[in-house]
Amino acid sequence: MDDDPPPVTVGSATPTVYGVTLVPGDHMRPRTTDTGRSAFDDFYRTHRADAVRWAIALVGDRAVAEELAQDSLAAVGAKLRTIDNPAGYLRRTVVNRASSWHRSNARERRRLRRATAGQPTSYTSETGEMLDALSALPYRQRAAVTLRYWSDWTDDQIADALDCAPSTVRVLLHRGLAALEQDLREEDAR
Amino acid sequence: MSERNDRRSAGRADRTTEHDAVIERLRSALEEVAMGAELGTGPGVVDVRPAGSVTVAGRTTVDAPAASEEPDAPTIAIGATASTSGHDRSGRHRTGTILGVAAACAALIGGATWALSQRSPSPVDEGAPAPDVTVEEPPMTTILGAGDPWFTLASANLVPGAISRPERFPADNEPLFQSWRVVGDGLDGFLFATITADRAIERPEVGDASTVDELAGVPEGRAWLVFPPSDADAFAAPSLWWSRADGSLWVFDEQGLYSAVSSNIWIDLVLGSEQGSGVPIVLPSANATVISVGITSTVVITQQYTGTTAGTVDLTVTDGAAAPSALAQAVTVEPVTVADREGWKGTYGDGHVEVVWNVGGGWWGLLGISTELAEQADGIIAAVAPTGDAVIPATPVAPPP
């Protein structure tokens, strides 16, 4: 996981970082320097709102998006001094983590969908239909469409985050929009 | 915000007009979702970082700085958004979850910040004498509850991440879950049911490309087979939705019971089920053994391990009765022993592995092993140990690339 911070285990008698056992003592305290803290603060304040919006586009759930954004900011913040383009790295991290969330939560989302069948949602019907249509798209199509047309990423930025060519992004956009349009048209016809 | 609007305007200029309507609808929908989201760190943001040490099961681990000591540190937004999003789209109460996640995030940020200083010391740090710090035992904050079972993965090839323990508070109309192991009369697999009261439906609203076929000759109410999109799962077994005459909705999933030769047997088994007295549903078969009954989880404790080369393992302990449904849709399932308890290992079409075991006391353990590590699944399962017997790898492990 290239975008993860050094993991710190909290389930053992002596905590480890990357498997290195730590001896409890002074050095366990977070010894951040003023410089590091300040850089992280600036990065956090500058990018948090965007990160949340990107994540909302990718998962369609505000609470989940806030969690994803928070995790992504923490992950990127831990590497601020070692990466050239923190904003680009954050974009990739949010996209990758949202992708992981979709994979690992597919079953849970199906279960929730069953459990809430017929239950009124807190959104308007138009929004509910759009969220359903987005959830039916393959993840890369969804990411391309929402990041392009709601988050205003360029094709190059999307290509970088999805690790594909800009021309592929344009294909994803075309197919994604066409699928959305058809899905919504069918929904409206019901 | 003006910069955002400028970028929006610039983005609009090169948009095709062919899809303008759907794009506007997309933007409107996502704006509605984002409405009220805490997008900044302005007024109303509450710093919920725990003061002092984060402790697991009474053990001191990573210090998280107290808010009053570092007012400029990033905060976790639990403002109007988080509190009002207690009822999200699913209608579930999420306040506890958010608070739990917030605490976990605070621990993560503390760890990340600490790691930042450890991995990337600034020139100012190098050669400078360590500050003379007086260590006082800080107040304790507990992540794991006193009665929570927990496990570790003692493997030199896996790097542990932070533990999260969100809690949730069940709603009044919380669905019930029941699962069975079914062996005999041509069946060998698992059956999973979600039971929701007062949820009569006219048709399953599955909201995706699923195929919905209504069944004829149902004993009561209406029932449908819902097939997932053909490209969503390598093996596309259906769910059976049954809207009962009493207004309840029973939804069944299975593993290993549905095939070309046994589909009718499985459907007959499900549609022959009745409301029970001791348990929600009674199946008309002596070959079915109940393995879990209850509501969805109130506690889900998770920790992700990262492979030193690739892949991840998600370790989860939950009190939710739906845990065995992690095996639903698995292509193959085989019995395994995890930490001396009975369990099952399910392998999916994409190669990833899900392991479920009965921890006891109403708790279930889950291991989600990504495809990259699937070949090592047996070794990973063998490495699961209760925290009391945890063995921390003594050999330093290289960080993931």
Chai-1 contact restraints between the chains, C-beta under 6 A:
chainA,res_idxA,chainB,res_idxB,connection_type,confidence,min_distance_angstrom,max_distance_angstrom,comment,restraint_id
A,M1,B,T306,contact,1.0,0.0,6.0,A-B,restraint_1
A,M1,B,P400,contact,1.0,0.0,6.0,A-B,restraint_2
A,P5,B,A112,contact,1.0,0.0,6.0,A-B,restraint_3
A,P5,B,A115,contact,1.0,0.0,6.0,A-B,restraint_4
A,P6,B,A115,contact,1.0,0.0,6.0,A-B,restraint_5
A,P7,B,V159,contact,1.0,0.0,6.0,A-B,restraint_6
A,P7,B,P160,contact,1.0,0.0,6.0,A-B,restraint_7
A,P7,B,G161,contact,1.0,0.0,6.0,A-B,restraint_8
A,V8,B,V62,contact,1.0,0.0,6.0,A-B,restraint_9
A,V8,B,G111,contact,1.0,0.0,6.0,A-B,restraint_10
A,T9,B,P160,contact,1.0,0.0,6.0,A-B,restraint_11
A,V10,B,V56,contact,1.0,0.0,6.0,A-B,restraint_12
A,V10,B,T61,contact,1.0,0.0,6.0,A-B,restraint_13
A,V10,B,I163,contact,1.0,0.0,6.0,A-B,restraint_14
A,G11,B,V56,contact,1.0,0.0,6.0,A-B,restraint_15
A,G11,B,T152,contact,1.0,0.0,6.0,A-B,restraint_16
A,G11,B,I163,contact,1.0,0.0,6.0,A-B,restraint_17
A,S12,B,A390,contact,1.0,0.0,6.0,A-B,restraint_18
A,S12,B,I392,contact,1.0,0.0,6.0,A-B,restraint_19
A,A13,B,R59,contact,1.0,0.0,6.0,A-B,restraint_20
A,P15,B,T61,contact,1.0,0.0,6.0,A-B,restraint_21
A,T16,B,I392,contact,1.0,0.0,6.0,A-B,restraint_22
A,Y18,B,V159,contact,1.0,0.0,6.0,A-B,restraint_23
A,Y18,B,V397,contact,1.0,0.0,6.0,A-B,restraint_24
A,Y18,B,P399,contact,1.0,0.0,6.0,A-B,restraint_25
A,G19,B,V159,contact,1.0,0.0,6.0,A-B,restraint_26
A,G19,B,P393,contact,1.0,0.0,6.0,A-B,restraint_27
A,G19,B,P396,contact,1.0,0.0,6.0,A-B,restraint_28
A,G19,B,V397,contact,1.0,0.0,6.0,A-B,restraint_29
A,V20,B,P396,contact,1.0,0.0,6.0,A-B,restraint_30
A,T21,B,I392,contact,1.0,0.0,6.0,A-B,restraint_31
A,D26,B,V133,contact,1.0,0.0,6.0,A-B,restraint_32
A,D26,B,V135,contact,1.0,0.0,6.0,A-B,restraint_33
A,R29,B,D63,contact,1.0,0.0,6.0,A-B,restraint_34
A,P30,B,D63,contact,1.0,0.0,6.0,A-B,restraint_35
A,P30,B,G110,contact,1.0,0.0,6.0,A-B,restraint_36
A,P30,B,T113,contact,1.0,0.0,6.0,A-B,restraint_37
A,P30,B,W114,contact,1.0,0.0,6.0,A-B,restraint_38
A,R31,B,S117,contact,1.0,0.0,6.0,A-B,restraint_39
A,T32,B,T113,contact,1.0,0.0,6.0,A-B,restraint_40
A,T32,B,S117,contact,1.0,0.0,6.0,A-B,restraint_41
A,T33,B,S122,contact,1.0,0.0,6.0,A-B,restraint_42
A,T35,B,S122,contact,1.0,0.0,6.0,A-B,restraint_43
A,G36,B,L116,contact,1.0,0.0,6.0,A-B,restraint_44
A,G36,B,S117,contact,1.0,0.0,6.0,A-B,restraint_45
A,D41,B,D72,contact,1.0,0.0,6.0,A-B,restraint_46
A,Y44,B,P74,contact,1.0,0.0,6.0,A-B,restraint_47
A,R45,B,T41,contact,1.0,0.0,6.0,A-B,restraint_48
A,A49,B,L39,contact,1.0,0.0,6.0,A-B,restraint_49
A,A49,B,G40,contact,1.0,0.0,6.0,A-B,restraint_50
A,V52,B,A37,contact,1.0,0.0,6.0,A-B,restraint_51
A,V52,B,L39,contact,1.0,0.0,6.0,A-B,restraint_52
A,I56,B,V33,contact,1.0,0.0,6.0,A-B,restraint_53
A,I56,B,A34,contact,1.0,0.0,6.0,A-B,restraint_54
A,A57,B,L30,contact,1.0,0.0,6.0,A-B,restraint_55
A,R62,B,V33,contact,1.0,0.0,6.0,A-B,restraint_56
A,R62,B,A37,contact,1.0,0.0,6.0,A-B,restraint_57
A,R62,B,S85,contact,1.0,0.0,6.0,A-B,restraint_58
A,A63,B,S85,contact,1.0,0.0,6.0,A-B,restraint_59
A,A63,B,D88,contact,1.0,0.0,6.0,A-B,restraint_60
A,A63,B,R94,contact,1.0,0.0,6.0,A-B,restraint_61
A,E67,B,V101,contact,1.0,0.0,6.0,A-B,restraint_62
A,Q70,B,C105,contact,1.0,0.0,6.0,A-B,restraint_63
A,A74,B,L108,contact,1.0,0.0,6.0,A-B,restraint_64
A,A74,B,I109,contact,1.0,0.0,6.0,A-B,restraint_65
A,A74,B,A112,contact,1.0,0.0,6.0,A-B,restraint_66
A,A78,B,A112,contact,1.0,0.0,6.0,A-B,restraint_67
A,A78,B,A115,contact,1.0,0.0,6.0,A-B,restraint_68
A,A78,B,L116,contact,1.0,0.0,6.0,A-B,restraint_69
A,R81,B,S120,contact,1.0,0.0,6.0,A-B,restraint_70
A,L112,B,S90,contact,1.0,0.0,6.0,A-B,restraint_71
A,R114,B,T194,contact,1.0,0.0,6.0,A-B,restraint_72
A,R114,B,V251,contact,1.0,0.0,6.0,A-B,restraint_73
A,A115,B,P175,contact,1.0,0.0,6.0,A-B,restraint_74
A,A115,B,T194,contact,1.0,0.0,6.0,A-B,restraint_75
A,A115,B,T196,contact,1.0,0.0,6.0,A-B,restraint_76
A,T116,B,S90,contact,1.0,0.0,6.0,A-B,restraint_77
A,T116,B,G91,contact,1.0,0.0,6.0,A-B,restraint_78
A,A117,B,I201,contact,1.0,0.0,6.0,A-B,restraint_79
A,A117,B,E205,contact,1.0,0.0,6.0,A-B,restraint_80
A,G118,B,R199,contact,1.0,0.0,6.0,A-B,restraint_81
A,G118,B,I201,contact,1.0,0.0,6.0,A-B,restraint_82
A,Q119,B,G91,contact,1.0,0.0,6.0,A-B,restraint_83
A,T121,B,R89,contact,1.0,0.0,6.0,A-B,restraint_84
A,Y123,B,E32,contact,1.0,0.0,6.0,A-B,restraint_85
A,T127,B,A29,contact,1.0,0.0,6.0,A-B,restraint_86
A,T127,B,E32,contact,1.0,0.0,6.0,A-B,restraint_87
A,M130,B,R25,contact,1.0,0.0,6.0,A-B,restraint_88
A,M130,B,A29,contact,1.0,0.0,6.0,A-B,restraint_89
A,D132,B,G207,contact,1.0,0.0,6.0,A-B,restraint_90
A,A136,B,D208,contact,1.0,0.0,6.0,A-B,restraint_91
A,A136,B,A209,contact,1.0,0.0,6.0,A-B,restraint_92
A,Y149,B,I23,contact,1.0,0.0,6.0,A-B,restraint_93
A,Y149,B,L26,contact,1.0,0.0,6.0,A-B,restraint_94
A,W150,B,R27,contact,1.0,0.0,6.0,A-B,restraint_95
A,W150,B,L30,contact,1.0,0.0,6.0,A-B,restraint_96
A,D152,B,R7,contact,1.0,0.0,6.0,A-B,restraint_97
A,D152,B,R8,contact,1.0,0.0,6.0,A-B,restraint_98
A,D152,B,G11,contact,1.0,0.0,6.0,A-B,restraint_99
A,L177,B,H19,contact,1.0,0.0,6.0,A-B,restraint_100
A,L180,B,V22,contact,1.0,0.0,6.0,A-B,restraint_101
A,E181,B,V22,contact,1.0,0.0,6.0,A-B,restraint_102
